[in-house]
């Protein structure tokens, strides 16, 4: 599981990262940030499972609460909240106990979600040697992570373009080419059956993305 740390005291974050790496083989700290500007920009195009953030940033980073991730807030006085796990900043033991609990929970990790997405793409017959297949995998993962609608132009292509340093148009074309190649091999009838529709109307990248996304959500809500 991938962790981001958002804390003004970088030395504290480094010590925290070392402790986490020493105590938990299932966690990996992928970034340490010390301001809301870099943090808000970073979360737009990257994948992660847990955010450990200083209480100071709670009101400065409201977008994070829309994501399907665990949020651990380091507070002067811990409080209970449905949106985040509040822990006393001076009690690292309580923090580590909560991180241990997160690992044992059945909620999906980024790795779990990606495995489901890949299996569905493989089932449909997507060719993973094509760049567009990697892009569509990341697109579905990003939509799930951000808990947003399947608005490819506004929510997905624009953000993935920053990750891959490609234009949104280039991403779109590559994804469509991978989808077309899959349909040519897998066949329209099989795609229609997968989507649960009885006509060619609606067969396209967005319909397939939404269908796979629903399978991921159903896996963790059933």
C-alpha positions in Angstrom: 0.0 0.0 0.0 1.4 3.4 -1.0 1.5 6.3 1.5 1.8 10.1 1.0 2.9 12.2 4.0 1.8 15.8 4.2 3.6 17.6 7.1 5.3 20.9 7.5 8.1 19.5 9.5 10.1 17.5 7.0 12.4 16.0 9.6 9.4 14.6 11.4 8.2 13.1 8.0 11.5 11.5 7.3 11.6 9.8 10.7 8.0 8.7 10.2 8.9 7.3 6.8 11.8 5.3 8.3 9.6 3.9 11.1 6.9 2.9 8.6 9.4 1.2 6.3 10.9 -0.6 9.3 7.7 -1.8 10.9 5.5 -2.5 7.9 6.5 -4.6 4.9 3.1 -3.9 3.2 3.6 -0.1 3.2 5.7 2.1 0.9 6.0 5.8 1.4 6.0 7.2 -2.1 6.2 10.9 -1.4 6.8 13.5 1.4 5.3 16.9 0.9 5.3 20.0 3.1 2.8 22.4 1.5 -0.7 22.2 0.2 0.1 23.5 -3.3 2.4 20.6 -4.2 0.1 18.1 -2.5 -3.0 19.2 -4.3 -1.1 19.1 -7.6 0.4 15.7 -6.8 -2.8 13.8 -6.0 -4.4 14.8 -9.3 -2.3 12.4 -11.4 -0.8 9.8 -9.0 -2.1 6.7 -7.3 -1.9 6.0 -3.6 -3.8 4.2 -0.8 -3.1 6.2 2.4 -2.5 9.9 3.3 -0.9 10.8 6.6 -1.5 14.6 7.0 -1.0 17.2 9.6 -4.1 18.8 11.0 -3.0 22.1 9.7 -3.7 21.0 6.1 -7.3 19.7 6.7 -9.0 22.8 5.5 -6.4 23.6 2.8 -6.8 20.3 1.0 -10.5 19.6 0.8 -10.3 17.6 -2.5 -8.6 14.7 -0.8 -11.8 13.8 1.0 -13.4 12.9 -2.3 -10.9 10.2 -3.0 -11.3 6.5 -2.1 -8.3 6.4 0.2 -7.6 6.2 3.9 -6.8 9.6 5.5 -4.9 9.6 8.8 -4.9 13.1 10.5 -2.1 14.0 12.9 -3.8 16.2 15.5 -3.1 18.0 18.7 -6.2 16.4 20.2 -7.5 13.3 18.4 -11.2 13.3 17.5 -13.5 10.7 15.8 -14.7 11.4 12.3 -16.2 9.4 9.5 -14.0 11.1 6.9 -10.6 10.4 8.5 -8.8 8.6 11.3 -7.7 11.2 13.9 -4.7 10.3 16.0 -2.6 12.3 18.5 0.5 13.6 16.8 2.6 12.9 19.8 1.5 9.2 20.0 3.3 7.3 17.2 2.2 4.0 18.8 -1.5 4.9 18.2 -0.6 6.0 14.6 1.1 2.6 13.9 -1.7 0.7 15.5 -4.1 2.4 13.1 -1.9 1.7 10.1 -1.9 -2.0 11.1 -5.7 -2.0 11.3 -5.9 -0.5 7.8 -3.9 -3.4 6.4 -6.2 -5.9 7.9 -9.4 -4.2 6.6 -11.2 -5.7 3.6 -11.5 -2.4 1.8 -9.7 -2.4 -1.6 -6.1 -1.3 -1.9 -4.8 0.2 -5.1 -3.1 -3.1 -5.9 -6.4 -5.0 -5.4 -8.2 -2.6 -7.7 -5.6 -2.8 -10.4 -5.7 -6.6 -10.3 -9.4 -6.5 -11.0 -9.0 -4.0 -13.8 -6.3 -5.9 -15.5 -8.3 -9.2 -15.3 -11.3 -7.5 -16.9 -9.1 -6.0 -19.6 -7.5 -9.4 -20.2 -10.9 -11.1 -20.3 -12.0 -8.6 -23.0 -8.9 -9.3 -25.0 -7.1 -6.0 -24.7 -3.5 -6.2 -26.0 -1.1 -5.1 -23.2 1.7 -4.5 -25.6 -0.3 -1.4 -26.8 0.3 1.9 -24.9 -3.4 2.6 -25.0 -4.2 -0.4 -22.8 -1.9 0.9 -20.1 -3.6 4.3 -20.4 -7.1 2.8 -20.1 -6.0 0.8 -17.1 -4.8 4.0 -15.4 -7.9 5.9 -16.5 -10.2 3.4 -14.7 -8.0 3.3 -11.7 -8.0 7.1 -11.5 -11.7 7.4 -11.8 -12.1 4.9 -9.0 -9.5 6.5 -6.8 -11.0 10.0 -7.3 -14.5 8.7 -6.9 -15.6 10.8 -9.8 -17.8 10.4 -12.8 -16.7 8.8 -16.1 -16.0 12.2 -17.6 -13.0 11.3 -19.7 -12.2 14.7 -21.1 -12.4 16.7 -17.9 -11.5 14.3 -15.2 -9.2 11.8 -16.8 -7.4 12.6 -20.0 -6.3 16.1 -18.7 -4.8 14.6 -15.6 -3.2 11.6 -17.2 -1.6 13.9 -19.7 0.4 15.4 -16.9 1.5 12.0 -15.7 2.7 10.7 -19.1 3.6 14.2 -20.5 1.4 13.5 -23.4 -1.4 15.6 -24.9 -5.0 14.6 -23.9 -5.6 14.0 -27.6 -2.7 11.6 -27.9 -4.0 9.6 -24.9 -7.5 9.5 -26.3 -6.3 8.3 -29.7 -4.1 5.5 -28.1 -6.9 4.3 -25.9 -9.3 4.3 -28.8 -6.9 2.4 -31.0 -6.5 -0.3 -28.2 -10.3 -0.5 -27.9 -10.7 -0.9 -31.6 -8.0 -3.6 -31.7 -9.8 -5.4 -28.9 -13.2 -5.3 -30.6 -11.7 -6.6 -33.9 -10.3 -9.6 -32.0 -13.0 -10.1 -29.4 -15.9 -9.3 -31.6 -18.9 -7.0 -31.3 -21.2 -9.7 -30.0 -19.0 -10.6 -27.1 -18.5 -6.9 -26.2 -22.3 -6.4 -26.3 -22.8 -9.3 -24.0 -20.1 -8.0 -21.6 -21.8 -4.6 -21.6 -25.2 -6.1 -21.3 -26.7 -4.3 -24.3 -28.2 -5.6 -27.5 -27.1 -3.1 -30.1 -23.9 -1.6 -31.4 -25.1 1.8 -30.0 -23.0 2.7 -27.0 -20.1 0.3 -27.7 -17.1 2.4 -27.1 -14.3 3.3 -24.7 -16.5 5.1 -22.2 -19.0 2.3 -22.1 -16.3 -0.3 -21.5 -14.6 1.9 -18.8 -17.8 2.4 -16.9 -18.6 -1.3 -17.1 -15.2 -2.3 -15.7 -15.5 0.4 -13.1 -18.9 -1.0 -12.0 -17.4 -4.4 -11.6 -14.7 -3.0 -9.3 -17.3 -1.2 -7.2 -19.5 -4.2 -7.0 -16.6 -6.3 -5.8 -16.3 -4.2 -2.7 -19.9 -3.4 -2.0 -21.4 -6.8 -2.4 
